[in-house]
Amino acid sequence: MVRGLYTAYTGMAHQMDRLDVITNNMANADTTGYKREGITSRSFSDVLTYKVKDLSTPFTYAENIGTMSLGVKIGEGYTDWSQGSFKETGNTYDLALEGNGFFSISFTDKAGNESVMYTRDGEFVTDADGYLRTKEGDYVLSESGGLIQIPTDAANISINSQGDIYADGEYVDTLGITDFEDYDYLQKYGENYLIAVDGATETDASCTVVQGYLETSNINVVDEMVELITITRAYEANQKVLQAEDDMLEQSVTTVGRVQ
């Protein structure tokens, strides 16, 4: 019965972990380019229950009397990289990627350390000097790895499907768009940035740039709400198991174990 208490507890703790992931997804339903996260469930490794050693047990070995699960735990976390829908904005520097790939960003942390990060969020702006930046202020990198500076006096800015930038018909630069062979080597940073960790291998991006659009998150709020209800019911079921086990223990102590 005590093991039953533990098993019910692991179920409740696991549902809390699932709830954290779901609530984070729902909080980012309106975040541009956000990719849904999820976790899988798995049971703890089965363990053998042993018979107490006595004269009936040969030699010095304990006798196995079956297997018993220790409950549930998180299997692994994953990211759903599927394409989000496009939202038309009409803004010159709002860009969406159709297909696989990420914008390359020069990121500077609070300590002044610079690194290259990646994002699907193409909500860009230009500063007073014409440099293309993210809305957080980080520089957008070009195909060659440098900064992109657009003439401030240009009347018409166009960006084609390959990421080439033109100012009044004159070529300026090309957006740096990178893809990776295995997204398991990408680590999330903040809401929308990704870091390439050791083992990440870059490859040519197979995507097209769409100007005047943004990629919305791939969160389906209705699906997340259904999952939320499922989690709540599973948590309540484990609570009832916990209560039932507690009642049985109480009966064992107060009734069955009473000396007549």
Accessible surface in RSA format (square Angstrom, percent):
REM  Atomic radii and reference values for relative SASA: ProtOr
REM  Chains: A
REM  Algorithm: Lee & Richards
REM  Probe-radius: 1.40
REM  Slices: 20
REM RES _ NUM      All-atoms   Total-Side   Main-Chain    Non-polar    All polar
REM                ABS   REL    ABS   REL    ABS   REL    ABS   REL    ABS   REL
RES MET A   1   102.96  53.3  59.83  39.6  43.14 102.7  58.09  49.4  44.88  59.5
RES VAL A   2   105.20  69.2 103.46  93.7   1.75   4.2 103.46  89.9   1.75   4.7
RES ARG A   3    92.27  38.7  84.63  43.1   7.64  18.2  28.22  38.6  64.04  38.8
RES GLY A   4    19.24  23.7   0.00   N/A  19.24  23.7  16.14  44.3   3.10   6.9
RES LEU A   5    44.30  24.7  43.30  31.0   0.99   2.5  43.60  30.6   0.70   1.9
RES TYR A   6    98.24  45.9  93.14  53.0   5.10  13.3  67.27  50.6  30.97  38.2
RES THR A   7    51.56  36.7  49.84  50.5   1.72   4.1  45.30  60.8   6.27   9.5
RES ALA A   8     2.20   2.0   0.00   0.0   2.20   5.0   2.00   2.8   0.20   0.5
RES TYR A   9   125.52  58.6 125.36  71.3   0.16   0.4  82.57  62.1  42.95  52.9
RES THR A  10     7.85   5.6   5.22   5.3   2.62   6.2   6.85   9.2   0.99   1.5
RES GLY A  11     4.67   5.8   0.00   N/A   4.67   5.8   4.67  12.8   0.00   0.0
RES MET A  12    27.64  14.3  27.54  18.2   0.10   0.2  26.00  22.1   1.64   2.2
RES ALA A  13    37.64  34.6  29.22  45.1   8.42  19.2  35.84  50.5   1.80   4.8
RES HIS A  14     6.00   3.3   3.22   2.2   2.78   7.1   5.22   5.4   0.78   0.9
RES GLN A  15    16.66   9.3  16.27  11.9   0.40   0.9   0.64   1.4  16.02  12.2
RES MET A  16    89.51  46.4  89.37  59.1   0.14   0.3  77.44  65.8  12.07  16.0
RES ASP A  17    55.27  38.7  52.88  52.6   2.39   5.7   5.70  13.4  49.56  49.4
RES ARG A  18    42.29  17.8  42.12  21.5   0.17   0.4   4.64   6.3  37.65  22.8
RES LEU A  19    50.65  28.2  50.65  36.2   0.00   0.0  50.65  35.6   0.00   0.0
RES ASP A  20    87.44  61.3  81.22  80.8   6.23  14.7  27.23  64.1  60.22  60.1
RES VAL A  21    27.72  18.2  25.06  22.7   2.66   6.4  27.70  24.1   0.01   0.0
RES ILE A  22     7.27   4.1   7.27   5.4   0.00   0.0   7.27   5.2   0.00   0.0
RES THR A  23    63.69  45.3  58.36  59.2   5.34  12.7  48.67  65.4  15.03  22.7
RES ASN A  24    61.70  42.5  56.40  54.5   5.30  12.8  20.64  49.7  41.06  39.7
RES ASN A  25     0.00   0.0   0.00   0.0   0.00   0.0   0.00   0.0   0.00   0.0
RES MET A  26    54.73  28.3  40.23  26.6  14.50  34.5  37.79  32.1  16.94  22.4
RES ALA A  27    84.55  77.7  43.87  67.7  40.69  92.6  56.52  79.6  28.03  74.2
RES ASN A  28    13.28   9.2  13.28  12.8   0.00   0.0   0.00   0.0  13.28  12.8
RES ALA A  29    21.21  19.5  10.70  16.5  10.51  23.9  10.70  15.1  10.51  27.8
RES ASP A  30   144.85 101.5 113.37 112.8  31.48  74.4  42.16  99.2 102.69 102.4
RES THR A  31    24.10  17.1  17.79  18.0   6.31  15.0  12.76  17.1  11.34  17.1
RES THR A  32    18.42  13.1  14.02  14.2   4.40  10.5   2.48   3.3  15.94  24.1
RES GLY A  33     4.45   5.5   0.00   N/A   4.45   5.5   0.00   0.0   4.45  10.0
RES TYR A  34     6.54   3.1   5.42   3.1   1.12   2.9   6.49   4.9   0.05   0.1
RES LYS A  35     9.88   4.8   8.23   5.1   1.65   3.9   7.70   6.9   2.18   2.3
RES ARG A  36    52.08  21.9  52.08  26.5   0.00   0.0  12.52  17.1  39.57  24.0
RES GLU A  37    47.49  27.3  47.45  35.9   0.04   0.1   8.53  16.5  38.95  31.8
RES GLY A  38     5.82   7.2   0.00   N/A   5.82   7.2   4.42  12.1   1.40   3.1
RES ILE A  39    36.44  20.7  16.28  12.1  20.17  48.6  16.28  11.7  20.17  54.7
RES THR A  40    56.43  40.1  51.32  52.0   5.11  12.2  52.45  70.4   3.99   6.0
RES SER A  41    66.62  56.3  37.55  50.1  29.07  67.0  25.34  54.0  41.28  57.8
RES ARG A  42   122.87  51.6 113.36  57.8   9.51  22.7  35.43  48.4  87.44  53.0
RES SER A  43    63.62  53.8  53.70  71.7   9.92  22.8  25.98  55.3  37.65  52.7
RES PHE A  44    53.94  27.0  53.00  32.8   0.94   2.4  53.00  32.1   0.94   2.7
RES SER A  45    77.17  65.2  65.93  88.0  11.25  25.9  46.39  98.8  30.78  43.1
RES ASP A  46    96.02  67.3  67.03  66.7  28.98  68.5  17.53  41.3  78.49  78.3
RES VAL A  47    56.02  36.9  51.95  47.0   4.07   9.8  56.02  48.7   0.00   0.0
RES LEU A  48    77.21  43.0  63.16  45.2  14.05  35.3  63.16  44.4  14.05  37.8
RES THR A  49    42.56  30.3  38.14  38.7   4.41  10.5  41.22  55.4   1.33   2.0
RES TYR A  50   129.64  60.5 109.68  62.4  19.96  51.9  73.71  55.4  55.93  68.9
RES LYS A  51    71.80  35.0  66.74  40.9   5.06  12.0  40.26  36.2  31.54  33.6
RES VAL A  52   127.05  83.6 118.06 106.9   8.99  21.7 124.74 108.4   2.31   6.3
RES LYS A  53   129.25  63.1 109.00  66.9  20.25  48.2  66.00  59.4  63.25  67.4
RES ASP A  54    76.55  53.6  54.83  54.6  21.72  51.4  43.06 101.3  33.49  33.4
RES LEU A  55   189.46 105.5 160.15 114.6  29.31  73.7 163.52 114.8  25.95  69.8
RES SER A  56    77.13  65.2  42.34  56.5  34.79  80.1  53.84 114.7  23.29  32.6
RES THR A  57    11.47   8.2   2.67   2.7   8.81  21.0   2.69   3.6   8.79  13.3
RES PRO A  58    89.79  65.4  78.48  71.5  11.31  41.1  89.56  73.9   0.23   1.4
RES PHE A  59   181.41  90.8 141.07  87.4  40.34 105.0 153.32  93.0  28.10  80.4
RES THR A  60   104.88  74.6  95.72  97.0   9.17  21.8  75.76 101.8  29.12  44.0
RES TYR A  61   162.37  75.8 159.36  90.7   3.01   7.8 113.35  85.2  49.03  60.4
RES ALA A  62    36.96  34.0  17.18  26.5  19.78  45.0  17.20  24.2  19.76  52.3
RES GLU A  63    80.05  46.0  74.08  56.0   5.97  14.2  29.48  57.0  50.57  41.3
RES ASN A  64    84.74  58.4  63.43  61.3  21.31  51.3  15.51  37.3  69.23  66.9
RES ILE A  65   101.02  57.5  64.58  48.1  36.44  87.8  74.52  53.7  26.50  71.9
RES GLY A  66    38.08  47.0   0.00   N/A  38.08  47.0  33.88  93.0   4.21   9.4
RES THR A  67    95.71  68.1  68.15  69.1  27.56  65.7  37.27  50.1  58.45  88.4
RES MET A  68    82.34  42.6  76.99  51.0   5.34  12.7  77.77  66.1   4.57   6.1
RES SER A  69    50.24  42.5  39.13  52.2  11.11  25.6  34.24  72.9  16.00  22.4
RES LEU A  70    45.79  25.5  45.79  32.8   0.00   0.0  45.79  32.2   0.00   0.0
RES GLY A  71     7.68   9.5   0.00   N/A   7.68   9.5   6.80  18.7   0.88   2.0
RES VAL A  72    39.16  25.8  36.33  32.9   2.83   6.8  36.34  31.6   2.82   7.7
RES LYS A  73    67.95  33.1  63.62  39.0   4.32  10.3  29.41  26.5  38.54  41.0
RES ILE A  74    67.63  38.5  54.02  40.2  13.62  32.8  54.02  38.9  13.62  37.0
RES GLY A  75    29.71  36.6   0.00   N/A  29.71  36.6   5.57  15.3  24.14  54.1
RES GLU A  76   114.78  65.9 108.53  82.1   6.25  14.9  33.82  65.4  80.96  66.1
RES GLY A  77    54.00  66.6   0.00   N/A  54.00  66.6  21.64  59.4  32.36  72.5
RES TYR A  78    96.82  45.2  83.12  47.3  13.70  35.6  65.70  49.4  31.12  38.4
RES THR A  79    34.92  24.8  18.93  19.2  15.99  38.1   2.38   3.2  32.54  49.2
RES ASP A  80    48.36  33.9  42.97  42.8   5.38  12.7  12.91  30.4  35.45  35.4
RES TRP A  81    68.43  27.5  48.01  23.2  20.42  47.9  40.22  21.4  28.21  45.8
RES SER A  82    58.37  49.3  44.56  59.5  13.81  31.8  48.31 102.9  10.06  14.1
RES GLN A  83    79.52  44.5  50.73  37.1  28.79  68.6  46.98 100.0  32.55  24.7
RES GLY A  84     4.11   5.1   0.00   N/A   4.11   5.1   2.23   6.1   1.88   4.2
RES SER A  85    80.27  67.8  64.84  86.5  15.43  35.5  52.66 112.1  27.61  38.7
RES PHE A  86    66.51  33.3  34.69  21.5  31.82  82.8  34.69  21.0  31.82  91.1
RES LYS A  87   107.20  52.3 103.11  63.3   4.08   9.7  58.56  52.7  48.63  51.8
RES GLU A  88   123.18  70.7  96.18  72.8  27.00  64.3  23.36  45.2  99.82  81.5
RES THR A  89    47.89  34.1  14.51  14.7  33.38  79.6  23.16  31.1  24.73  37.4
RES GLY A  90    60.44  74.5   0.00   N/A  60.44  74.5  30.13  82.7  30.32  67.9
RES ASN A  91    84.63  58.4  79.80  77.1   4.83  11.6  18.62  44.8  66.01  63.8
RES THR A  92    56.08  39.9  46.10  46.7   9.98  23.8  14.59  19.6  41.49  62.7
RES TYR A  93    40.82  19.1  39.88  22.7   0.94   2.4  29.52  22.2  11.30  13.9
RES ASP A  94     6.00   4.2   6.00   6.0   0.00   0.0   0.00   0.0   6.00   6.0
RES LEU A  95     0.48   0.3   0.35   0.3   0.13   0.3   0.35   0.2   0.13   0.3
RES ALA A  96     0.00   0.0   0.00   0.0   0.00   0.0   0.00   0.0   0.00   0.0
RES LEU A  97     0.00   0.0   0.00   0.0   0.00   0.0   0.00   0.0   0.00   0.0
RES GLU A  98    97.88  56.2  92.62  70.1   5.26  12.5  23.73  45.9  74.15  60.5
RES GLY A  99    27.99  34.5   0.00   N/A  27.99  34.5  24.80  68.1   3.19   7.1
RES ASN A 100    81.79  56.4  79.63  77.0   2.16   5.2   2.07   5.0  79.73  77.1
RES GLY A 101     0.69   0.9   0.00   N/A   0.69   0.9   0.00   0.0   0.69   1.5
RES PHE A 102     3.24   1.6   3.24   2.0   0.00   0.0   3.24   2.0   0.00   0.0
RES PHE A 103     0.31   0.2   0.31   0.2   0.00   0.0   0.31   0.2   0.00   0.0
RES SER A 104     9.10   7.7   9.10  12.1   0.00   0.0   5.53  11.8   3.58   5.0
RES ILE A 105     0.00   0.0   0.00   0.0   0.00   0.0   0.00   0.0   0.00   0.0
RES SER A 106    19.25  16.3  17.33  23.1   1.92   4.4   2.75   5.9  16.50  23.1
RES PHE A 107    28.13  14.1  28.13  17.4   0.00   0.0  28.13  17.1   0.00   0.0
RES THR A 108    65.70  46.7  50.47  51.2  15.23  36.3  35.83  48.1  29.87  45.1
RES ASP A 109    48.19  33.8  38.97  38.8   9.23  21.8  19.09  44.9  29.10  29.0
RES LYS A 110   221.71 108.2 179.39 110.1  42.32 100.8 131.16 118.1  90.55  96.5
RES ALA A 111    85.99  79.1  44.34  68.4  41.65  94.7  57.27  80.7  28.72  76.1
RES GLY A 112    47.65  58.8   0.00   N/A  47.65  58.8  26.36  72.3  21.29  47.7
RES ASN A 113    93.23  64.3  86.98  84.1   6.25  15.0  27.28  65.6  65.95  63.7
RES GLU A 114   134.30  77.1 102.27  77.4  32.02  76.2  24.75  47.9 109.54  89.4
RES SER A 115    53.90  45.5  42.85  57.2  11.04  25.4  47.27 100.7   6.63   9.3
RES VAL A 116    72.20  47.5  58.35  52.8  13.85  33.4  58.35  50.7  13.85  37.6
RES MET A 117     8.66   4.5   8.66   5.7   0.00   0.0   8.66   7.4   0.00   0.0
RES TYR A 118    14.40   6.7  14.40   8.2   0.00   0.0   1.75   1.3  12.65  15.6
RES THR A 119     1.01   0.7   0.91   0.9   0.10   0.2   0.96   1.3   0.05   0.1
RES ARG A 120    16.33   6.9  13.62   6.9   2.71   6.5   7.21   9.8   9.13   5.5
RES ASP A 121    12.01   8.4   9.48   9.4   2.53   6.0   5.47  12.9   6.54   6.5
RES GLY A 122     0.15   0.2   0.00   N/A   0.15   0.2   0.00   0.0   0.15   0.3
RES GLU A 123    57.57  33.1  55.88  42.3   1.69   4.0   6.47  12.5  51.10  41.7
RES PHE A 124     5.62   2.8   0.33   0.2   5.29  13.8   0.33   0.2   5.29  15.1
RES VAL A 125    71.91  47.3  70.43  63.8   1.48   3.6  71.91  62.5   0.00   0.0
RES THR A 126    49.27  35.0  25.91  26.3  23.36  55.7   2.55   3.4  46.72  70.6
RES ASP A 127    41.24  28.9  24.46  24.3  16.78  39.7  31.04  73.1  10.19  10.2
RES ALA A 128   100.04  92.0  63.98  98.7  36.06  82.0  77.29 108.8  22.75  60.3
RES ASP A 129    89.94  63.0  81.44  81.1   8.50  20.1  12.32  29.0  77.62  77.4
RES GLY A 130     2.00   2.5   0.00   N/A   2.00   2.5   2.00   5.5   0.00   0.0
RES TYR A 131    59.61  27.8  59.61  33.9   0.00   0.0  22.40  16.8  37.20  45.9
RES LEU A 132     0.59   0.3   0.23   0.2   0.36   0.9   0.23   0.2   0.36   1.0
RES ARG A 133    55.89  23.5  55.89  28.5   0.00   0.0  10.87  14.9  45.02  27.3
RES THR A 134     6.62   4.7   5.72   5.8   0.91   2.2   5.72   7.7   0.91   1.4
RES LYS A 135   102.60  50.1  69.54  42.7  33.06  78.7  67.40  60.7  35.19  37.5
RES GLU A 136   115.17  66.1  77.41  58.6  37.76  89.9  57.06 110.4  58.11  47.4
RES GLY A 137    31.30  38.6   0.00   N/A  31.30  38.6  24.13  66.2   7.17  16.1
RES ASP A 138    18.97  13.3  16.48  16.4   2.49   5.9   2.49   5.9  16.48  16.4
RES TYR A 139    61.51  28.7  61.51  35.0   0.00   0.0  36.22  27.2  25.29  31.2
RES VAL A 140     0.61   0.4   0.56   0.5   0.04   0.1   0.56   0.5   0.04   0.1
RES LEU A 141    13.75   7.7  13.75   9.8   0.00   0.0  13.75   9.7   0.00   0.0
RES SER A 142     4.00   3.4   0.80   1.1   3.21   7.4   0.00   0.0   4.00   5.6
RES GLU A 143   131.89  75.7 104.10  78.8  27.78  66.1  34.98  67.7  96.91  79.1
RES SER A 144   107.30  90.7  63.09  84.2  44.20 101.8  58.56 124.7  48.74  68.3
RES GLY A 145    46.23  57.0   0.00   N/A  46.23  57.0  26.09  71.6  20.14  45.1
RES GLY A 146    33.03  40.7   0.00   N/A  33.03  40.7  31.94  87.6   1.09   2.4
RES LEU A 147    78.09  43.5  57.18  40.9  20.91  52.6  57.18  40.2  20.91  56.3
RES ILE A 148     0.44   0.2   0.00   0.0   0.44   1.0   0.00   0.0   0.44   1.2
RES GLN A 149    87.73  49.1  75.29  55.0  12.44  29.6  19.86  42.3  67.87  51.5
RES ILE A 150     3.08   1.8   1.99   1.5   1.08   2.6   1.99   1.4   1.08   2.9
RES PRO A 151    62.89  45.8  46.56  42.4  16.33  59.3  58.05  47.9   4.84  30.1
RES THR A 152   100.15  71.2  60.67  61.5  39.47  94.1  37.43  50.3  62.72  94.8
RES ASP A 153   129.55  90.7  97.12  96.7  32.43  76.7  49.37 116.2  80.18  80.0
RES ALA A 154    22.91  21.1   1.47   2.3  21.43  48.8   2.58   3.6  20.32  53.8
RES ALA A 155   101.14  93.0  59.38  91.6  41.76  95.0  68.20  96.0  32.94  87.3
RES ASN A 156    88.52  61.0  86.13  83.2   2.39   5.8  25.22  60.7  63.30  61.2
RES ILE A 157    23.58  13.4  11.40   8.5  12.18  29.4  11.40   8.2  12.18  33.0
RES SER A 158    45.12  38.1  45.01  60.1   0.11   0.3  31.21  66.5  13.92  19.5
RES ILE A 159    10.20   5.8   0.00   0.0  10.20  24.6   0.44   0.3   9.77  26.5
RES ASN A 160    56.35  38.9  45.87  44.3  10.47  25.2  37.77  90.9  18.57  18.0
RES SER A 161    51.75  43.7  46.23  61.7   5.52  12.7  25.27  53.8  26.47  37.1
RES GLN A 162   120.75  67.5 104.95  76.7  15.80  37.6  41.02  87.3  79.73  60.5
RES GLY A 163     0.00   0.0   0.00   N/A   0.00   0.0   0.00   0.0   0.00   0.0
RES ASP A 164    30.18  21.1  30.18  30.0   0.00   0.0   1.12   2.6  29.05  29.0
RES ILE A 165     0.00   0.0   0.00   0.0   0.00   0.0   0.00   0.0   0.00   0.0
RES TYR A 166    67.81  31.7  67.54  38.4   0.27   0.7  36.76  27.6  31.05  38.3
RES ALA A 167     6.13   5.6   3.17   4.9   2.96   6.7   3.17   4.5   2.96   7.8
RES ASP A 168    78.99  55.3  51.63  51.4  27.36  64.7  34.12  80.3  44.87  44.8
RES GLY A 169    61.25  75.5   0.00   N/A  61.25  75.5  34.31  94.2  26.94  60.3
RES GLU A 170   126.73  72.8 125.95  95.3   0.79   1.9  45.68  88.4  81.05  66.2
RES TYR A 171   124.32  58.0  98.11  55.8  26.21  68.2  80.78  60.7  43.53  53.7
RES VAL A 172    39.36  25.9  14.24  12.9  25.12  60.5  17.84  15.5  21.52  58.4
RES ASP A 173    33.94  23.8  33.60  33.4   0.34   0.8   2.75   6.5  31.20  31.1
RES THR A 174    11.65   8.3  11.65  11.8   0.00   0.0   7.60  10.2   4.05   6.1
RES LEU A 175     3.21   1.8   0.00   0.0   3.21   8.1   0.00   0.0   3.21   8.6
RES GLY A 176     5.51   6.8   0.00   N/A   5.51   6.8   4.96  13.6   0.55   1.2
RES ILE A 177    40.29  22.9  14.99  11.2  25.30  61.0  14.99  10.8  25.30  68.6
RES THR A 178    19.40  13.8  17.74  18.0   1.67   4.0   5.25   7.1  14.15  21.4
RES ASP A 179    10.33   7.2  10.33  10.3   0.00   0.0   0.00   0.0  10.33  10.3
RES PHE A 180     7.42   3.7   1.28   0.8   6.14  16.0   1.28   0.8   6.14  17.6
RES GLU A 181   127.66  73.3  89.21  67.5  38.44  91.5  31.45  60.8  96.21  78.6
RES ASP A 182    60.64  42.5  56.66  56.4   3.98   9.4  22.71  53.4  37.93  37.8
RES TYR A 183    43.49  20.3  35.88  20.4   7.61  19.8  33.46  25.1  10.03  12.4
RES ASP A 184   127.83  89.5  95.90  95.4  31.93  75.5  27.46  64.6 100.37 100.1
RES TYR A 185    87.22  40.7  87.19  49.6   0.03   0.1  38.80  29.2  48.42  59.7
RES LEU A 186    17.80   9.9   0.02   0.0  17.78  44.7   0.49   0.3  17.31  46.6
RES GLN A 187   100.74  56.3  96.56  70.6   4.19  10.0  30.01  63.9  70.73  53.6
RES LYS A 188    55.88  27.3  36.27  22.3  19.61  46.7  36.42  32.8  19.47  20.7
RES TYR A 189    90.79  42.4  87.51  49.8   3.28   8.5  60.51  45.5  30.28  37.3
RES GLY A 190    67.85  83.7   0.00   N/A  67.85  83.7  39.77 109.1  28.07  62.9
RES GLU A 191   114.70  65.9 102.27  77.4  12.43  29.6  37.78  73.1  76.92  62.8
RES ASN A 192    27.75  19.1  15.43  14.9  12.32  29.7  14.70  35.4  13.05  12.6
RES TYR A 193    23.82  11.1  22.29  12.7   1.53   4.0  22.29  16.8   1.53   1.9
RES LEU A 194     9.84   5.5   9.84   7.0   0.00   0.0   9.84   6.9   0.00   0.0
RES ILE A 195    50.93  29.0  50.93  37.9   0.00   0.0  50.93  36.7   0.00   0.0
RES ALA A 196    37.54  34.5  15.42  23.8  22.11  50.3  15.42  21.7  22.11  58.6
RES VAL A 197    55.16  36.3  44.63  40.4  10.52  25.4  51.32  44.6   3.84  10.4
RES ASP A 198   141.85  99.4 122.43 121.9  19.42  45.9  44.63 105.0  97.21  97.0
RES GLY A 199    53.32  65.7   0.00   N/A  53.32  65.7  30.99  85.1  22.32  50.0
RES ALA A 200    29.10  26.8   2.97   4.6  26.14  59.5   2.97   4.2  26.14  69.2
RES THR A 201    66.43  47.2  61.42  62.3   5.01  12.0  39.30  52.8  27.13  41.0
RES GLU A 202   108.81  62.5  87.24  66.0  21.58  51.4  28.93  56.0  79.89  65.2
RES THR A 203    56.02  39.8  40.25  40.8  15.76  37.6  22.41  30.1  33.61  50.8
RES ASP A 204   136.01  95.3 119.33 118.8  16.68  39.4  38.32  90.2  97.69  97.4
RES ALA A 205    33.07  30.4   5.18   8.0  27.89  63.5   5.18   7.3  27.89  73.9
RES SER A 206    81.16  68.6  59.50  79.4  21.66  49.9  56.34 120.0  24.82  34.8
RES CYS A 207    23.67  17.9   0.99   1.1  22.68  53.3   3.16   8.0  20.51  22.1
RES THR A 208    54.63  38.9  54.63  55.4   0.00   0.0  48.15  64.7   6.48   9.8
RES VAL A 209     7.23   4.8   0.55   0.5   6.68  16.1   0.55   0.5   6.68  18.1
RES VAL A 210    38.43  25.3  35.18  31.9   3.24   7.8  38.43  33.4   0.00   0.0
RES GLN A 211    52.21  29.2  34.04  24.9  18.17  43.3  16.02  34.1  36.19  27.4
RES GLY A 212     7.23   8.9   0.00   N/A   7.23   8.9   7.21  19.8   0.02   0.0
RES TYR A 213    70.17  32.8  70.17  39.9   0.00   0.0  37.25  28.0  32.92  40.6
RES LEU A 214     7.68   4.3   7.68   5.5   0.00   0.0   7.68   5.4   0.00   0.0
RES GLU A 215     0.38   0.2   0.07   0.1   0.31   0.7   0.00   0.0   0.38   0.3
RES THR A 216    38.79  27.6  36.43  36.9   2.36   5.6  36.00  48.4   2.79   4.2
RES SER A 217    10.24   8.7   1.23   1.6   9.01  20.7   0.00   0.0  10.24  14.3
RES ASN A 218    25.56  17.6   4.27   4.1  21.29  51.3  11.96  28.8  13.60  13.1
RES ILE A 219    20.53  11.7   0.00   0.0  20.53  49.5   0.76   0.5  19.77  53.6
RES ASN A 220    77.68  53.6  70.27  67.9   7.40  17.8  23.90  57.5  53.77  52.0
RES VAL A 221    71.29  46.9  67.53  61.1   3.76   9.1  67.53  58.7   3.76  10.2
RES VAL A 222   106.28  69.9 104.36  94.5   1.92   4.6 106.18  92.3   0.10   0.3
RES ASP A 223    84.12  58.9  78.11  77.7   6.01  14.2  22.23  52.3  61.90  61.7
RES GLU A 224     2.53   1.5   2.46   1.9   0.07   0.2   0.07   0.1   2.46   2.0
RES MET A 225    81.59  42.3  81.59  54.0   0.00   0.0  74.86  63.6   6.73   8.9
RES VAL A 226    87.40  57.5  87.14  78.9   0.25   0.6  87.18  75.7   0.22   0.6
RES GLU A 227    53.52  30.7  53.19  40.2   0.33   0.8   6.97  13.5  46.55  38.0
RES LEU A 228    41.87  23.3  41.87  30.0   0.00   0.0  41.87  29.4   0.00   0.0
RES ILE A 229    85.35  48.6  83.60  62.3   1.75   4.2  85.35  61.5   0.00   0.0
RES THR A 230    66.82  47.5  63.36  64.2   3.46   8.2  47.28  63.5  19.54  29.5
RES ILE A 231     4.31   2.5   4.31   3.2   0.00   0.0   4.31   3.1   0.00   0.0
RES THR A 232    64.41  45.8  60.66  61.5   3.75   8.9  48.16  64.7  16.25  24.6
RES ARG A 233   167.16  70.2 161.46  82.3   5.70  13.6  50.94  69.6 116.22  70.4
RES ALA A 234    29.41  27.0  21.30  32.9   8.11  18.4  28.51  40.2   0.89   2.4
RES TYR A 235    61.31  28.6  61.31  34.9   0.00   0.0  32.29  24.3  29.03  35.8
RES GLU A 236    83.00  47.6  82.35  62.3   0.64   1.5  23.08  44.6  59.91  48.9
RES ALA A 237    53.10  48.8  47.82  73.8   5.28  12.0  51.52  72.5   1.58   4.2
RES ASN A 238    30.14  20.8  29.42  28.4   0.71   1.7   1.09   2.6  29.04  28.1
RES GLN A 239    81.38  45.5  76.04  55.6   5.34  12.7  15.72  33.5  65.66  49.8
RES LYS A 240   153.07  74.7 145.55  89.3   7.53  17.9  91.39  82.3  61.68  65.7
RES VAL A 241    71.90  47.3  69.09  62.5   2.81   6.8  71.79  62.4   0.11   0.3
RES LEU A 242    55.84  31.1  55.59  39.8   0.25   0.6  55.64  39.1   0.20   0.5
RES GLN A 243   100.55  56.2  97.52  71.3   3.03   7.2  41.73  88.8  58.82  44.6
RES ALA A 244    49.71  45.7  43.78  67.6   5.93  13.5  48.76  68.7   0.95   2.5
RES GLU A 245    24.64  14.1  24.64  18.6   0.00   0.0   0.74   1.4  23.91  19.5
RES ASP A 246    72.25  50.6  71.76  71.4   0.50   1.2  11.36  26.7  60.89  60.7
RES ASP A 247    62.07  43.5  61.41  61.1   0.67   1.6  23.94  56.4  38.13  38.0
RES MET A 248    88.23  45.7  85.43  56.5   2.79   6.6  51.31  43.6  36.91  48.9
RES LEU A 249    45.04  25.1  44.80  32.1   0.23   0.6  45.04  31.6   0.00   0.0
RES GLU A 250    98.18  56.4  90.93  68.8   7.26  17.3  28.78  55.7  69.40  56.7
RES GLN A 251   100.65  56.3 100.65  73.6   0.00   0.0  35.34  75.2  65.31  49.5
RES SER A 252    35.38  29.9  30.62  40.9   4.76  11.0  19.68  41.9  15.69  22.0
RES VAL A 253   113.32  74.6  95.78  86.7  17.53  42.3 100.90  87.7  12.42  33.7
RES THR A 254    61.48  43.7  53.84  54.6   7.65  18.2  54.39  73.0   7.10  10.7
RES THR A 255    69.59  49.5  64.60  65.5   4.99  11.9  52.29  70.2  17.29  26.1
RES VAL A 256   121.07  79.7  93.66  84.8  27.41  66.1 100.34  87.2  20.73  56.2
RES GLY A 257    51.69  63.7   0.00   N/A  51.69  63.7  28.40  77.9  23.29  52.2
RES ARG A 258   145.56  61.1 129.49  66.0  16.06  38.2  47.00  64.2  98.56  59.7
RES VAL A 259   140.96  92.8 114.81 103.9  26.14  63.0 119.98 104.2  20.98  56.9
RES GLN A 260   191.30 107.0 126.91  92.8  64.39 153.3  92.46 196.8  98.84  75.0
END  Absolute sums over single chains surface
CHAIN  1 A    15221.0      12126.4       3094.6       8323.9       6897.1
END  Absolute sums over all chains
TOTAL         15221.0      12126.4       3094.6       8323.9       6897.1
